[in-house]
Amino acid sequence: MAKSIIVEGKTTAEAIEKGLKELKVSKNMVEIKTLEEEKKRSFYSILAPRVVKVEMTLKEDINPETKNVIKKKKEINTNMDEIEAVATKLKEFFNSIIDDAECKVEIENFNICVKINGENINHLIGYRGATINALQTIASAIANKNSSSKIIVMVDVGNYREKREKTLEELAEKISKTVIKTKKSITLEPMTAYERKIIHTKLQDSDKVKTFSKGEEPHRRVVIALK
């Protein structure tokens, strides 16, 4: 039997948003039915908060192709011959665009790691990692252009990733304490999926706060709130 929930909100849109978060699905994966209001308001209840109830039911077998795509992510490539060929291609690419730094391309657990080191390489990182993220996007596109399955590429400049991870973990800890103290949720600045995952992972075992993301890329943000 399909899973159904009933959620409430001040508006239909608010109720739907709450339901999607609870079910952890996108809007196209549910059937939505606005329920009748409990009772018509009387004169004495006119100042009471308006409540809209919505029933949300997970779709089953309505679109098998879509369902399979959602359930099954693209498999990670484990063909070492193909991965090594891509690594060589990426080595040539980075050597062609970078001439003032050392570039190493290594394979770790079927993933390709591009490590760039040298002096005066901050321009390859950019403001809040904008340039390094752009380089990683380009490298991933090159790696997966003709790949039979997904190849993960990580680009690091001057050990920036490790430093950024530590900074974000410290930020998550600091913000969570503020949320607990003030009892008010805090929305962080827009982050990449990789950076948001660091925040979520750092606080996933907390018994006092929870995290979730909101907004659309590239302006998606992490919200830290009380449980």
C-alpha positions in Angstrom: 0.0 0.0 0.0 1.3 3.5 -0.9 2.5 5.6 2.0 0.3 8.5 2.8 0.6 11.4 5.3 -1.6 14.3 6.3 0.2 17.6 6.9 -1.0 21.0 8.0 0.0 24.6 7.2 -1.2 28.1 7.1 -1.4 27.8 3.3 -1.5 24.9 0.8 2.0 25.7 -0.4 3.4 25.6 3.2 1.6 22.3 3.9 3.0 20.7 0.7 6.5 21.9 1.5 6.3 20.3 5.0 5.1 17.1 3.5 7.9 16.9 0.9 10.5 17.4 3.6 8.9 14.7 5.8 8.7 12.2 2.9 12.1 13.3 1.5 10.9 13.3 -2.1 10.3 15.8 -4.9 6.8 17.1 -5.8 6.5 15.0 -8.9 6.8 11.8 -6.8 3.6 12.3 -4.8 -0.2 12.7 -5.4 -1.5 15.7 -3.5 -5.1 16.2 -2.3 -6.3 19.2 -0.4 -8.7 18.1 2.4 -11.7 20.0 3.5 -11.2 22.4 6.4 -12.4 20.8 9.6 -15.2 23.3 10.3 -16.5 26.5 8.9 -15.4 29.3 11.1 -17.8 30.8 13.5 -17.8 34.4 14.7 -15.9 33.4 17.9 -13.2 31.5 16.0 -12.5 34.1 13.3 -9.2 35.1 15.0 -8.0 31.6 15.2 -5.0 30.7 12.9 -6.2 29.3 9.6 -5.2 25.7 9.0 -5.0 23.9 5.7 -4.8 20.1 5.6 -3.2 18.3 2.7 -3.0 14.5 2.1 0.2 13.4 0.2 0.6 9.9 -1.2 3.7 8.4 -2.7 3.1 7.4 -6.3 3.4 3.7 -7.1 4.1 2.4 -10.6 2.7 5.5 -12.3 5.9 6.0 -14.2 8.1 2.9 -13.9 10.9 4.5 -15.9 11.1 7.6 -13.6 10.8 5.4 -10.6 13.8 3.2 -11.6 15.9 6.3 -12.4 15.2 7.7 -9.0 16.0 4.5 -7.2 19.0 3.5 -9.1 21.9 5.9 -9.4 24.5 5.7 -12.1 27.0 3.0 -11.2 30.6 4.0 -10.3 33.1 3.0 -13.0 35.5 0.2 -11.8 37.1 -0.4 -15.2 40.7 0.4 -14.4 41.8 0.5 -18.1 39.1 3.1 -18.7 39.9 5.1 -15.5 43.7 5.1 -16.3 43.0 6.4 -19.8 40.9 9.2 -18.4 43.5 10.0 -15.8 46.1 10.4 -18.6 43.7 12.7 -20.5 43.2 14.8 -17.4 46.9 15.0 -16.8 47.4 16.4 -20.3 44.5 18.8 -19.9 45.8 20.3 -16.6 49.4 20.5 -17.8 48.1 22.4 -20.9 46.3 25.1 -18.8 48.7 25.3 -15.8 52.3 26.1 -16.2 53.2 27.6 -12.8 52.4 24.7 -10.5 52.9 21.0 -10.1 50.0 18.8 -11.1 49.6 15.2 -9.9 46.8 12.9 -11.1 46.2 9.8 -8.9 43.7 7.0 -8.7 42.2 6.2 -5.3 39.5 3.7 -4.9 38.5 4.1 -8.6 38.2 7.8 -8.1 40.6 10.3 -9.9 42.3 12.9 -7.7 43.9 15.9 -9.3 46.3 17.6 -6.8 47.8 20.9 -7.7 50.6 22.4 -5.6 53.0 25.3 -5.9 53.6 28.9 -5.0 51.1 31.7 -5.7 48.3 29.4 -6.6 45.4 31.1 -4.8 44.0 32.3 -8.1 43.3 28.6 -8.9 41.1 28.4 -5.7 39.2 31.6 -6.2 36.7 33.3 -3.8 35.3 30.7 -1.5 36.6 28.0 -3.9 34.7 29.2 -7.0 37.6 28.6 -9.3 38.6 25.2 -7.9 34.9 24.1 -8.1 34.8 25.3 -11.7 37.9 23.3 -12.5 36.4 20.2 -10.9 33.2 20.6 -13.0 35.2 20.8 -16.2 37.4 17.9 -15.2 34.3 15.8 -14.4 32.7 16.7 -17.8 35.9 15.6 -19.6 36.1 12.3 -17.6 32.5 11.3 -18.2 32.1 12.4 -21.8 32.6 8.9 -23.2 32.6 6.9 -20.0 30.4 3.8 -19.8 29.6 4.6 -16.2 30.3 7.4 -13.7 33.8 8.5 -12.9 34.3 10.7 -9.8 36.9 13.4 -10.1 38.2 15.5 -7.2 40.3 18.5 -7.8 42.4 20.0 -4.9 44.7 23.0 -4.9 47.2 23.5 -2.1 45.3 21.2 0.2 42.3 23.6 0.1 39.7 20.8 0.4 41.0 19.6 3.8 41.3 23.1 5.1 37.8 24.0 3.9 36.4 20.8 5.5 37.9 21.7 8.9 36.6 25.3 8.6 33.0 24.1 7.8 33.0 21.5 10.6 34.1 24.3 13.1 31.3 26.5 11.6 28.7 23.8 12.0 29.7 23.3 15.6 29.6 27.0 16.4 26.3 27.6 14.7 24.6 24.6 16.4 25.6 26.0 19.8 24.0 29.3 18.8 20.8 27.6 17.7 20.6 25.6 20.9 21.1 28.8 23.0 18.7 31.1 21.0 16.2 28.3 20.1 16.1 29.9 16.6 17.1 28.2 13.3 19.9 29.7 11.3 20.3 29.6 7.5 23.9 29.4 6.2 25.3 31.0 3.1 24.9 29.2 -0.3 27.2 26.2 -0.6 28.0 23.5 -3.1 26.6 20.0 -2.6 30.0 18.8 -1.4 30.2 21.5 1.3 26.6 21.0 2.4 27.3 17.3 2.9 30.1 18.3 5.3 27.7 20.3 7.5 25.1 17.5 7.4 27.6 14.8 8.3 29.1 16.9 11.1 25.7 17.3 12.9 23.9 14.1 11.9 24.4 12.5 15.3 23.4 15.6 17.3 20.4 14.9 19.6 19.6 18.6 19.8 19.8 20.0 16.3 18.9 18.9 12.8 19.9 20.1 9.3 18.2 20.3 6.0 18.8 22.1 2.7 16.5 24.6 1.0 16.5 26.6 -2.2 17.7 25.8 -5.7 21.2 25.5 -7.1 23.5 27.4 -7.1 21.8 29.2 -4.2 20.9 26.1 -2.1 21.6 26.6 1.6 21.8 24.5 4.8 19.5 25.3 7.6 20.4 24.3 11.2 17.4 24.1 13.5 16.3 22.6 16.8 15.0 19.0 16.7 
